[in-house]
Amino acid sequence: MSIDARSPAHQYLHLIEYKDIETYNAINKIFRYVNDQEYEPTREQREIIEYLLKEFEKVHRNDKNSKGKPLIQYKYKKRCL
């Protein structure tokens, strides 16, 4: 499961890595496992990733960047299972 370096998903993973290394490591572990299995993520894997992202967003929902703008942008939350 590769993510384009120019995509919002890639940027979001860097943000997660910076703010919450444990969540980042958990998501990254799932991505590595999916890559090794050589087929699309299972529904369970997608649900785990979704859960981890929602928990991260709940904890950091009020965080702001250095310019006072919301850290978690709308484009990061736009995803589908």
PDB file with one MODEL, atoms N, CA, C and O in Angstrom:
MODEL        1
ATOM      1  N   MET A   1       0.861  -1.168   0.000  1.00  0.00           N
ATOM      2  CA  MET A   1       0.000   0.000   0.000  1.00  0.00           C
ATOM      3  C   MET A   1       0.900   1.222   0.000  1.00  0.00           C
ATOM      4  O   MET A   1       1.371   1.641   1.058  1.00  0.00           O
ATOM      5  N   SER A   2       1.146   1.793  -1.153  1.00  0.00           N
ATOM      6  CA  SER A   2       2.021   2.952  -1.208  1.00  0.00           C
ATOM      7  C   SER A   2       1.193   4.233  -1.249  1.00  0.00           C
ATOM      8  O   SER A   2       0.071   4.256  -1.757  1.00  0.00           O
ATOM      9  N   ILE A   3       1.771   5.282  -0.707  1.00  0.00           N
ATOM     10  CA  ILE A   3       1.098   6.576  -0.664  1.00  0.00           C
ATOM     11  C   ILE A   3       1.977   7.577  -1.389  1.00  0.00           C
ATOM     12  O   ILE A   3       3.158   7.722  -1.075  1.00  0.00           O
ATOM     13  N   ASP A   4       1.396   8.264  -2.357  1.00  0.00           N
ATOM     14  CA  ASP A   4       2.104   9.271  -3.133  1.00  0.00           C
ATOM     15  C   ASP A   4       2.628  10.368  -2.196  1.00  0.00           C
ATOM     16  O   ASP A   4       1.881  10.901  -1.376  1.00  0.00           O
ATOM     17  N   ALA A   5       3.905  10.693  -2.325  1.00  0.00           N
ATOM     18  CA  ALA A   5       4.544  11.675  -1.447  1.00  0.00           C
ATOM     19  C   ALA A   5       3.918  13.064  -1.560  1.00  0.00           C
ATOM     20  O   ALA A   5       4.098  13.891  -0.666  1.00  0.00           O
ATOM     21  N   ARG A   6       3.193  13.334  -2.636  1.00  0.00           N
ATOM     22  CA  ARG A   6       2.569  14.645  -2.809  1.00  0.00           C
ATOM     23  C   ARG A   6       1.132  14.676  -2.287  1.00  0.00           C
ATOM     24  O   ARG A   6       0.490  15.727  -2.297  1.00  0.00           O
ATOM     25  N   SER A   7       0.638  13.550  -1.841  1.00  0.00           N
ATOM     26  CA  SER A   7      -0.766  13.464  -1.453  1.00  0.00           C
ATOM     27  C   SER A   7      -1.004  14.000  -0.047  1.00  0.00           C
ATOM     28  O   SER A   7      -0.090  14.023   0.778  1.00  0.00           O
ATOM     29  N   PRO A   8      -2.241  14.433   0.226  1.00  0.00           N
ATOM     30  CA  PRO A   8      -2.586  14.841   1.587  1.00  0.00           C
ATOM     31  C   PRO A   8      -2.374  13.710   2.592  1.00  0.00           C
ATOM     32  O   PRO A   8      -2.037  13.965   3.748  1.00  0.00           O
ATOM     33  N   ALA A   9      -2.569  12.466   2.162  1.00  0.00           N
ATOM     34  CA  ALA A   9      -2.379  11.326   3.070  1.00  0.00           C
ATOM     35  C   ALA A   9      -0.925  11.253   3.536  1.00  0.00           C
ATOM     36  O   ALA A   9      -0.653  10.975   4.704  1.00  0.00           O
ATOM     37  N   HIS A  10      -0.014  11.499   2.631  1.00  0.00           N
ATOM     38  CA  HIS A  10       1.410  11.472   2.987  1.00  0.00           C
ATOM     39  C   HIS A  10       1.727  12.596   3.979  1.00  0.00           C
ATOM     40  O   HIS A  10       2.429  12.379   4.967  1.00  0.00           O
ATOM     41  N   GLN A  11       1.210  13.782   3.711  1.00  0.00           N
ATOM     42  CA  GLN A  11       1.409  14.917   4.613  1.00  0.00           C
ATOM     43  C   GLN A  11       0.815  14.620   5.990  1.00  0.00           C
ATOM     44  O   GLN A  11       1.403  14.945   7.021  1.00  0.00           O
ATOM     45  N   TYR A  12      -0.364  13.994   5.983  1.00  0.00           N
ATOM     46  CA  TYR A  12      -1.046  13.675   7.233  1.00  0.00           C
ATOM     47  C   TYR A  12      -0.234  12.674   8.047  1.00  0.00           C
ATOM     48  O   TYR A  12      -0.142  12.803   9.268  1.00  0.00           O
ATOM     49  N   LEU A  13       0.351  11.684   7.392  1.00  0.00           N
ATOM     50  CA  LEU A  13       1.186  10.722   8.113  1.00  0.00           C
ATOM     51  C   LEU A  13       2.381  11.403   8.773  1.00  0.00           C
ATOM     52  O   LEU A  13       2.764  11.035   9.884  1.00  0.00           O
ATOM     53  N   HIS A  14       2.972  12.387   8.108  1.00  0.00           N
ATOM     54  CA  HIS A  14       4.077  13.127   8.721  1.00  0.00           C
ATOM     55  C   HIS A  14       3.592  13.904   9.941  1.00  0.00           C
ATOM     56  O   HIS A  14       4.288  13.975  10.954  1.00  0.00           O
ATOM     57  N   LEU A  15       2.413  14.478   9.842  1.00  0.00           N
ATOM     58  CA  LEU A  15       1.834  15.202  10.978  1.00  0.00           C
ATOM     59  C   LEU A  15       1.610  14.250  12.153  1.00  0.00           C
ATOM     60  O   LEU A  15       1.944  14.573  13.292  1.00  0.00           O
ATOM     61  N   ILE A  16       1.047  13.085  11.870  1.00  0.00           N
ATOM     62  CA  ILE A  16       0.803  12.087  12.914  1.00  0.00           C
ATOM     63  C   ILE A  16       2.130  11.640  13.529  1.00  0.00           C
ATOM     64  O   ILE A  16       2.237  11.493  14.747  1.00  0.00           O
ATOM     65  N   GLU A  17       3.130  11.427  12.691  1.00  0.00           N
ATOM     66  CA  GLU A  17       4.452  11.029  13.186  1.00  0.00           C
ATOM     67  C   GLU A  17       5.003  12.078  14.146  1.00  0.00           C
ATOM     68  O   GLU A  17       5.575  11.734  15.181  1.00  0.00           O
ATOM     69  N   TYR A  18       4.836  13.331  13.814  1.00  0.00           N
ATOM     70  CA  TYR A  18       5.350  14.431  14.628  1.00  0.00           C
ATOM     71  C   TYR A  18       4.592  14.562  15.956  1.00  0.00           C
ATOM     72  O   TYR A  18       5.203  14.787  17.001  1.00  0.00           O
ATOM     73  N   LYS A  19       3.261  14.419  15.911  1.00  0.00           N
ATOM     74  CA  LYS A  19       2.430  14.661  17.091  1.00  0.00           C
ATOM     75  C   LYS A  19       2.232  13.429  17.976  1.00  0.00           C
ATOM     76  O   LYS A  19       2.081  13.564  19.190  1.00  0.00           O
ATOM     77  N   ASP A  20       2.231  12.226  17.386  1.00  0.00           N
ATOM     78  CA  ASP A  20       1.885  11.019  18.144  1.00  0.00           C
ATOM     79  C   ASP A  20       2.583   9.805  17.532  1.00  0.00           C
ATOM     80  O   ASP A  20       2.022   9.104  16.690  1.00  0.00           O
ATOM     81  N   ILE A  21       3.792   9.579  17.965  1.00  0.00           N
ATOM     82  CA  ILE A  21       4.621   8.528  17.360  1.00  0.00           C
ATOM     83  C   ILE A  21       4.007   7.141  17.553  1.00  0.00           C
ATOM     84  O   ILE A  21       4.183   6.276  16.695  1.00  0.00           O
ATOM     85  N   GLU A  22       3.304   6.910  18.637  1.00  0.00           N
ATOM     86  CA  GLU A  22       2.702   5.588  18.860  1.00  0.00           C
ATOM     87  C   GLU A  22       1.623   5.287  17.818  1.00  0.00           C
ATOM     88  O   GLU A  22       1.565   4.183  17.274  1.00  0.00           O
ATOM     89  N   THR A  23       0.775   6.272  17.546  1.00  0.00           N
ATOM     90  CA  THR A  23      -0.261   6.087  16.526  1.00  0.00           C
ATOM     91  C   THR A  23       0.385   5.902  15.159  1.00  0.00           C
ATOM     92  O   THR A  23      -0.032   5.045  14.380  1.00  0.00           O
ATOM     93  N   TYR A  24       1.391   6.696  14.875  1.00  0.00           N
ATOM     94  CA  TYR A  24       2.101   6.573  13.609  1.00  0.00           C
ATOM     95  C   TYR A  24       2.683   5.169  13.449  1.00  0.00           C
ATOM     96  O   TYR A  24       2.541   4.552  12.393  1.00  0.00           O
ATOM     97  N   ASN A  25       3.334   4.669  14.490  1.00  0.00           N
ATOM     98  CA  ASN A  25       3.929   3.331  14.418  1.00  0.00           C
ATOM     99  C   ASN A  25       2.875   2.255  14.208  1.00  0.00           C
ATOM    100  O   ASN A  25       3.106   1.304  13.462  1.00  0.00           O
ATOM    101  N   ALA A  26       1.724   2.390  14.854  1.00  0.00           N
ATOM    102  CA  ALA A  26       0.647   1.412  14.692  1.00  0.00           C
ATOM    103  C   ALA A  26       0.124   1.420  13.252  1.00  0.00           C
ATOM    104  O   ALA A  26      -0.073   0.360  12.657  1.00  0.00           O
ATOM    105  N   ILE A  27      -0.098   2.602  12.700  1.00  0.00           N
ATOM    106  CA  ILE A  27      -0.587   2.712  11.318  1.00  0.00           C
ATOM    107  C   ILE A  27       0.466   2.172  10.353  1.00  0.00           C
ATOM    108  O   ILE A  27       0.148   1.426   9.427  1.00  0.00           O
ATOM    109  N   ASN A  28       1.702   2.551  10.576  1.00  0.00           N
ATOM    110  CA  ASN A  28       2.792   2.111   9.706  1.00  0.00           C
ATOM    111  C   ASN A  28       2.945   0.589   9.741  1.00  0.00           C
ATOM    112  O   ASN A  28       3.221  -0.028   8.712  1.00  0.00           O
ATOM    113  N   LYS A  29       2.770  -0.011  10.899  1.00  0.00           N
ATOM    114  CA  LYS A  29       2.856  -1.466  11.027  1.00  0.00           C
ATOM    115  C   LYS A  29       1.783  -2.151  10.172  1.00  0.00           C
ATOM    116  O   LYS A  29       2.049  -3.154   9.510  1.00  0.00           O
ATOM    117  N   ILE A  30       0.577  -1.599  10.198  1.00  0.00           N
ATOM    118  CA  ILE A  30      -0.506  -2.157   9.377  1.00  0.00           C
ATOM    119  C   ILE A  30      -0.172  -1.995   7.892  1.00  0.00           C
ATOM    120  O   ILE A  30      -0.366  -2.924   7.108  1.00  0.00           O
ATOM    121  N   PHE A  31       0.326  -0.828   7.508  1.00  0.00           N
ATOM    122  CA  PHE A  31       0.687  -0.598   6.106  1.00  0.00           C
ATOM    123  C   PHE A  31       1.768  -1.587   5.645  1.00  0.00           C
ATOM    124  O   PHE A  31       1.691  -2.119   4.538  1.00  0.00           O
ATOM    125  N   ARG A  32       2.762  -1.828   6.486  1.00  0.00           N
ATOM    126  CA  ARG A  32       3.816  -2.783   6.122  1.00  0.00           C
ATOM    127  C   ARG A  32       3.245  -4.194   5.964  1.00  0.00           C
ATOM    128  O   ARG A  32       3.625  -4.931   5.054  1.00  0.00           O
ATOM    129  N   TYR A  33       2.330  -4.557   6.862  1.00  0.00           N
ATOM    130  CA  TYR A  33       1.701  -5.873   6.779  1.00  0.00           C
ATOM    131  C   TYR A  33       0.897  -6.000   5.487  1.00  0.00           C
ATOM    132  O   TYR A  33       0.950  -7.029   4.815  1.00  0.00           O
ATOM    133  N   VAL A  34       0.157  -4.951   5.147  1.00  0.00           N
ATOM    134  CA  VAL A  34      -0.643  -4.958   3.909  1.00  0.00           C
ATOM    135  C   VAL A  34       0.280  -5.095   2.703  1.00  0.00           C
ATOM    136  O   VAL A  34      -0.025  -5.851   1.781  1.00  0.00           O
ATOM    137  N   ASN A  35       1.388  -4.388   2.693  1.00  0.00           N
ATOM    138  CA  ASN A  35       2.349  -4.514   1.589  1.00  0.00           C
ATOM    139  C   ASN A  35       2.861  -5.940   1.455  1.00  0.00           C
ATOM    140  O   ASN A  35       3.011  -6.449   0.344  1.00  0.00           O
ATOM    141  N   ASP A  36       3.126  -6.578   2.572  1.00  0.00           N
ATOM    142  CA  ASP A  36       3.630  -7.953   2.551  1.00  0.00           C
ATOM    143  C   ASP A  36       2.583  -8.954   2.071  1.00  0.00           C
ATOM    144  O   ASP A  36       2.927  -9.962   1.453  1.00  0.00           O
ATOM    145  N   GLN A  37       1.324  -8.685   2.348  1.00  0.00           N
ATOM    146  CA  GLN A  37       0.278  -9.638   1.951  1.00  0.00           C
ATOM    147  C   GLN A  37      -0.043  -9.551   0.460  1.00  0.00           C
ATOM    148  O   GLN A  37      -0.665 -10.459  -0.091  1.00  0.00           O
ATOM    149  N   GLU A  38       0.374  -8.468  -0.195  1.00  0.00           N
ATOM    150  CA  GLU A  38       0.272  -8.301  -1.653  1.00  0.00           C
ATOM    151  C   GLU A  38      -1.162  -8.292  -2.196  1.00  0.00           C
ATOM    152  O   GLU A  38      -1.385  -8.668  -3.347  1.00  0.00           O
ATOM    153  N   TYR A  39      -2.112  -7.879  -1.401  1.00  0.00           N
ATOM    154  CA  TYR A  39      -3.465  -7.619  -1.893  1.00  0.00           C
ATOM    155  C   TYR A  39      -4.072  -6.501  -1.061  1.00  0.00           C
ATOM    156  O   TYR A  39      -3.517  -6.089  -0.042  1.00  0.00           O
ATOM    157  N   GLU A  40      -5.198  -6.028  -1.508  1.00  0.00           N
ATOM    158  CA  GLU A  40      -5.846  -4.895  -0.863  1.00  0.00           C
ATOM    159  C   GLU A  40      -6.044  -5.140   0.635  1.00  0.00           C
ATOM    160  O   GLU A  40      -6.190  -6.282   1.068  1.00  0.00           O
ATOM    161  N   PRO A  41      -6.049  -4.070   1.414  1.00  0.00           N
ATOM    162  CA  PRO A  41      -6.294  -4.239   2.848  1.00  0.00           C
ATOM    163  C   PRO A  41      -7.663  -4.875   3.093  1.00  0.00           C
ATOM    164  O   PRO A  41      -8.620  -4.620   2.362  1.00  0.00           O
ATOM    165  N   THR A  42      -7.737  -5.692   4.114  1.00  0.00           N
ATOM    166  CA  THR A  42      -9.016  -6.299   4.475  1.00  0.00           C
ATOM    167  C   THR A  42      -9.905  -5.245   5.132  1.00  0.00           C
ATOM    168  O   THR A  42      -9.439  -4.169   5.509  1.00  0.00           O
ATOM    169  N   ARG A  43     -11.152  -5.562   5.259  1.00  0.00           N
ATOM    170  CA  ARG A  43     -12.089  -4.651   5.925  1.00  0.00           C
ATOM    171  C   ARG A  43     -11.632  -4.380   7.359  1.00  0.00           C
ATOM    172  O   ARG A  43     -11.699  -3.247   7.836  1.00  0.00           O
ATOM    173  N   GLU A  44     -11.174  -5.413   8.031  1.00  0.00           N
ATOM    174  CA  GLU A  44     -10.708  -5.256   9.417  1.00  0.00           C
ATOM    175  C   GLU A  44      -9.509  -4.309   9.486  1.00  0.00           C
ATOM    176  O   GLU A  44      -9.442  -3.457  10.371  1.00  0.00           O
ATOM    177  N   GLN A  45      -8.568  -4.455   8.561  1.00  0.00           N
ATOM    178  CA  GLN A  45      -7.402  -3.567   8.542  1.00  0.00           C
ATOM    179  C   GLN A  45      -7.827  -2.123   8.297  1.00  0.00           C
ATOM    180  O   GLN A  45      -7.320  -1.203   8.939  1.00  0.00           O
ATOM    181  N   ARG A  46      -8.747  -1.931   7.379  1.00  0.00           N
ATOM    182  CA  ARG A  46      -9.249  -0.575   7.109  1.00  0.00           C
ATOM    183  C   ARG A  46      -9.942   0.017   8.331  1.00  0.00           C
ATOM    184  O   ARG A  46      -9.781   1.199   8.634  1.00  0.00           O
ATOM    185  N   GLU A  47     -10.709  -0.810   9.025  1.00  0.00           N
ATOM    186  CA  GLU A  47     -11.415  -0.334  10.215  1.00  0.00           C
ATOM    187  C   GLU A  47     -10.440   0.030  11.333  1.00  0.00           C
ATOM    188  O   GLU A  47     -10.668   0.995  12.062  1.00  0.00           O
ATOM    189  N   ILE A  48      -9.365  -0.730  11.473  1.00  0.00           N
ATOM    190  CA  ILE A  48      -8.357  -0.408  12.488  1.00  0.00           C
ATOM    191  C   ILE A  48      -7.686   0.927  12.162  1.00  0.00           C
ATOM    192  O   ILE A  48      -7.506   1.767  13.043  1.00  0.00           O
ATOM    193  N   ILE A  49      -7.322   1.115  10.911  1.00  0.00           N
ATOM    194  CA  ILE A  49      -6.704   2.381  10.492  1.00  0.00           C
ATOM    195  C   ILE A  49      -7.681   3.533  10.729  1.00  0.00           C
ATOM    196  O   ILE A  49      -7.293   4.579  11.250  1.00  0.00           O
ATOM    197  N   GLU A  50      -8.924   3.348  10.354  1.00  0.00           N
ATOM    198  CA  GLU A  50      -9.944   4.388  10.561  1.00  0.00           C
ATOM    199  C   GLU A  50     -10.079   4.722  12.044  1.00  0.00           C
ATOM    200  O   GLU A  50     -10.162   5.893  12.412  1.00  0.00           O
ATOM    201  N   TYR A  51     -10.102   3.714  12.882  1.00  0.00           N
ATOM    202  CA  TYR A  51     -10.205   3.927  14.328  1.00  0.00           C
ATOM    203  C   TYR A  51      -9.012   4.741  14.838  1.00  0.00           C
ATOM    204  O   TYR A  51      -9.188   5.703  15.585  1.00  0.00           O
ATOM    205  N   LEU A  52      -7.804   4.353  14.433  1.00  0.00           N
ATOM    206  CA  LEU A  52      -6.605   5.061  14.870  1.00  0.00           C
ATOM    207  C   LEU A  52      -6.625   6.527  14.429  1.00  0.00           C
ATOM    208  O   LEU A  52      -6.249   7.416  15.192  1.00  0.00           O
ATOM    209  N   LEU A  53      -7.066   6.770  13.194  1.00  0.00           N
ATOM    210  CA  LEU A  53      -7.138   8.146  12.693  1.00  0.00           C
ATOM    211  C   LEU A  53      -8.177   8.957  13.459  1.00  0.00           C
ATOM    212  O   LEU A  53      -7.926  10.109  13.811  1.00  0.00           O
ATOM    213  N   LYS A  54      -9.333   8.371  13.717  1.00  0.00           N
ATOM    214  CA  LYS A  54     -10.379   9.083  14.457  1.00  0.00           C
ATOM    215  C   LYS A  54      -9.937   9.408  15.888  1.00  0.00           C
ATOM    216  O   LYS A  54     -10.226  10.489  16.401  1.00  0.00           O
ATOM    217  N   GLU A  55      -9.246   8.478  16.519  1.00  0.00           N
ATOM    218  CA  GLU A  55      -8.737   8.738  17.874  1.00  0.00           C
ATOM    219  C   GLU A  55      -7.703   9.868  17.854  1.00  0.00           C
ATOM    220  O   GLU A  55      -7.720  10.743  18.719  1.00  0.00           O
ATOM    221  N   PHE A  56      -6.812   9.847  16.874  1.00  0.00           N
ATOM    222  CA  PHE A  56      -5.828  10.925  16.730  1.00  0.00           C
ATOM    223  C   PHE A  56      -6.540  12.258  16.539  1.00  0.00           C
ATOM    224  O   PHE A  56      -6.174  13.257  17.158  1.00  0.00           O
ATOM    225  N   GLU A  57      -7.556  12.273  15.682  1.00  0.00           N
ATOM    226  CA  GLU A  57      -8.293  13.500  15.405  1.00  0.00           C
ATOM    227  C   GLU A  57      -9.059  13.993  16.628  1.00  0.00           C
ATOM    228  O   GLU A  57      -9.200  15.199  16.830  1.00  0.00           O
ATOM    229  N   LYS A  58      -9.549  13.068  17.440  1.00  0.00           N
ATOM    230  CA  LYS A  58     -10.270  13.459  18.642  1.00  0.00           C
ATOM    231  C   LYS A  58      -9.313  14.129  19.636  1.00  0.00           C
ATOM    232  O   LYS A  58      -9.640  15.161  20.223  1.00  0.00           O
ATOM    233  N   VAL A  59      -8.156  13.547  19.814  1.00  0.00           N
ATOM    234  CA  VAL A  59      -7.171  14.076  20.766  1.00  0.00           C
ATOM    235  C   VAL A  59      -6.607  15.422  20.303  1.00  0.00           C
ATOM    236  O   VAL A  59      -6.369  16.307  21.125  1.00  0.00           O
ATOM    237  N   HIS A  60      -6.396  15.580  19.019  1.00  0.00           N
ATOM    238  CA  HIS A  60      -5.714  16.776  18.487  1.00  0.00           C
ATOM    239  C   HIS A  60      -6.655  17.737  17.754  1.00  0.00           C
ATOM    240  O   HIS A  60      -6.189  18.603  17.014  1.00  0.00           O
ATOM    241  N   ARG A  61      -7.947  17.600  17.942  1.00  0.00           N
ATOM    242  CA  ARG A  61      -8.917  18.409  17.192  1.00  0.00           C
ATOM    243  C   ARG A  61      -8.773  19.910  17.405  1.00  0.00           C
ATOM    244  O   ARG A  61      -9.116  20.691  16.518  1.00  0.00           O
ATOM    245  N   ASN A  62      -8.276  20.324  18.555  1.00  0.00           N
ATOM    246  CA  ASN A  62      -8.152  21.754  18.832  1.00  0.00           C
ATOM    247  C   ASN A  62      -6.741  22.292  18.643  1.00  0.00           C
ATOM    248  O   ASN A  62      -6.491  23.469  18.901  1.00  0.00           O
ATOM    249  N   ASP A  63      -5.824  21.452  18.199  1.00  0.00           N
ATOM    250  CA  ASP A  63      -4.439  21.889  17.994  1.00  0.00           C
ATOM    251  C   ASP A  63      -4.360  22.857  16.822  1.00  0.00           C
ATOM    252  O   ASP A  63      -5.084  22.730  15.835  1.00  0.00           O
ATOM    253  N   LYS A  64      -3.463  23.826  16.958  1.00  0.00           N
ATOM    254  CA  LYS A  64      -3.250  24.832  15.912  1.00  0.00           C
ATOM    255  C   LYS A  64      -1.792  24.800  15.473  1.00  0.00           C
ATOM    256  O   LYS A  64      -0.901  24.402  16.223  1.00  0.00           O
ATOM    257  N   ASN A  65      -1.580  25.232  14.231  1.00  0.00           N
ATOM    258  CA  ASN A  65      -0.197  25.341  13.761  1.00  0.00           C
ATOM    259  C   ASN A  65       0.385  26.675  14.211  1.00  0.00           C
ATOM    260  O   ASN A  65      -0.273  27.426  14.930  1.00  0.00           O
ATOM    261  N   SER A  66       1.594  26.971  13.802  1.00  0.00           N
ATOM    262  CA  SER A  66       2.267  28.202  14.249  1.00  0.00           C
ATOM    263  C   SER A  66       1.572  29.475  13.767  1.00  0.00           C
ATOM    264  O   SER A  66       1.800  30.552  14.319  1.00  0.00           O
ATOM    265  N   LYS A  67       0.735  29.360  12.752  1.00  0.00           N
ATOM    266  CA  LYS A  67      -0.007  30.517  12.239  1.00  0.00           C
ATOM    267  C   LYS A  67      -1.406  30.598  12.833  1.00  0.00           C
ATOM    268  O   LYS A  67      -2.195  31.459  12.442  1.00  0.00           O
ATOM    269  N   GLY A  68      -1.722  29.713  13.771  1.00  0.00           N
ATOM    270  CA  GLY A  68      -3.019  29.739  14.431  1.00  0.00           C
ATOM    271  C   GLY A  68      -4.126  29.030  13.668  1.00  0.00           C
ATOM    272  O   GLY A  68      -5.294  29.125  14.044  1.00  0.00           O
ATOM    273  N   LYS A  69      -3.779  28.328  12.614  1.00  0.00           N
ATOM    274  CA  LYS A  69      -4.774  27.606  11.826  1.00  0.00           C
ATOM    275  C   LYS A  69      -4.907  26.182  12.368  1.00  0.00           C
ATOM    276  O   LYS A  69      -3.974  25.654  12.973  1.00  0.00           O
ATOM    277  N   PRO A  70      -6.076  25.559  12.148  1.00  0.00           N
ATOM    278  CA  PRO A  70      -6.255  24.181  12.630  1.00  0.00           C
ATOM    279  C   PRO A  70      -5.182  23.250  12.068  1.00  0.00           C
ATOM    280  O   PRO A  70      -4.871  23.286  10.877  1.00  0.00           O
ATOM    281  N   LEU A  71      -4.634  22.430  12.931  1.00  0.00           N
ATOM    282  CA  LEU A  71      -3.579  21.504  12.524  1.00  0.00           C
ATOM    283  C   LEU A  71      -4.136  20.410  11.629  1.00  0.00           C
ATOM    284  O   LEU A  71      -3.508  20.039  10.638  1.00  0.00           O
ATOM    285  N   ILE A  72      -5.308  19.892  11.968  1.00  0.00           N
ATOM    286  CA  ILE A  72      -5.921  18.827  11.186  1.00  0.00           C
ATOM    287  C   ILE A  72      -6.855  19.471  10.167  1.00  0.00           C
ATOM    288  O   ILE A  72      -7.940  19.941  10.511  1.00  0.00           O
ATOM    289  N   GLN A  73      -6.428  19.486   8.936  1.00  0.00           N
ATOM    290  CA  GLN A  73      -7.180  20.127   7.865  1.00  0.00           C
ATOM    291  C   GLN A  73      -8.291  19.220   7.353  1.00  0.00           C
ATOM    292  O   GLN A  73      -8.235  17.999   7.494  1.00  0.00           O
ATOM    293  N   TYR A  74      -9.296  19.841   6.759  1.00  0.00           N
ATOM    294  CA  TYR A  74     -10.432  19.090   6.215  1.00  0.00           C
ATOM    295  C   TYR A  74      -9.967  18.034   5.214  1.00  0.00           C
ATOM    296  O   TYR A  74     -10.483  16.916   5.208  1.00  0.00           O
ATOM    297  N   LYS A  75      -8.999  18.379   4.370  1.00  0.00           N
ATOM    298  CA  LYS A  75      -8.546  17.441   3.329  1.00  0.00           C
ATOM    299  C   LYS A  75      -7.969  16.163   3.953  1.00  0.00           C
ATOM    300  O   LYS A  75      -7.968  15.109   3.317  1.00  0.00           O
ATOM    301  N   TYR A  76      -7.477  16.255   5.199  1.00  0.00           N
ATOM    302  CA  TYR A  76      -6.956  15.054   5.860  1.00  0.00           C
ATOM    303  C   TYR A  76      -8.092  14.135   6.308  1.00  0.00           C
ATOM    304  O   TYR A  76      -7.931  12.916   6.367  1.00  0.00           O
ATOM    305  N   LYS A  77      -9.235  14.732   6.621  1.00  0.00           N
ATOM    306  CA  LYS A  77     -10.350  13.941   7.127  1.00  0.00           C
ATOM    307  C   LYS A  77     -11.182  13.331   6.004  1.00  0.00           C
ATOM    308  O   LYS A  77     -12.014  12.459   6.255  1.00  0.00           O
ATOM    309  N   LYS A  78     -10.967  13.778   4.775  1.00  0.00           N
ATOM    310  CA  LYS A  78     -11.731  13.290   3.626  1.00  0.00           C
ATOM    311  C   LYS A  78     -11.160  11.952   3.175  1.00  0.00           C
ATOM    312  O   LYS A  78     -10.137  11.890   2.492  1.00  0.00           O
ATOM    313  N   ARG A  79     -11.838  10.896   3.567  1.00  0.00           N
ATOM    314  CA  ARG A  79     -11.372   9.552   3.204  1.00  0.00           C
ATOM    315  C   ARG A  79     -12.573   8.609   3.198  1.00  0.00           C
ATOM    316  O   ARG A  79     -13.652   8.956   3.679  1.00  0.00           O
ATOM    317  N   CYS A  80     -12.374   7.434   2.657  1.00  0.00           N
ATOM    318  CA  CYS A  80     -13.445   6.450   2.632  1.00  0.00           C
ATOM    319  C   CYS A  80     -12.890   5.091   3.018  1.00  0.00           C
ATOM    320  O   CYS A  80     -11.707   4.811   2.824  1.00  0.00           O
ATOM    321  N   LEU A  81     -13.749   4.258   3.563  1.00  0.00           N
ATOM    322  CA  LEU A  81     -13.353   2.899   3.911  1.00  0.00           C
ATOM    323  C   LEU A  81     -13.435   2.108   2.676  1.00  0.00           C
ATOM    324  O   LEU A  81     -13.149   0.910   2.690  1.00  0.00           O
TER     325      LEU A  81
ENDMDL
END
